[in-house]
């Protein structure tokens, strides 16, 4: 799993049938200090994460399993599996939802 910040939404009304019509979000990975890595990807989001929220994402076969399409031909490669409430490190809060 990796930590990412939702930085936008992606609209694609015509897509592979394996992708259903679930929400697509644009996520940017963050490092252990909460700083942006400038690495931006599109992720499937069945949880409804909003822009600015931090999320847990999985990639590859883990994303296909989380999304419910474990077939080898599934196009899903990144999936939101959790919306983060808080992250602490070195006894300090790195992120707290709503702040």
Protein Blocks (a to p, Z undefined) as FASTA:
>chain_A
ZZdddfbdcddfbccfklojbdcdddddddfkopaehiacddddfkopaehiacdddehj
llmmmnopabfkbcbfbdcfbdcfbdceehiafbdghZZ
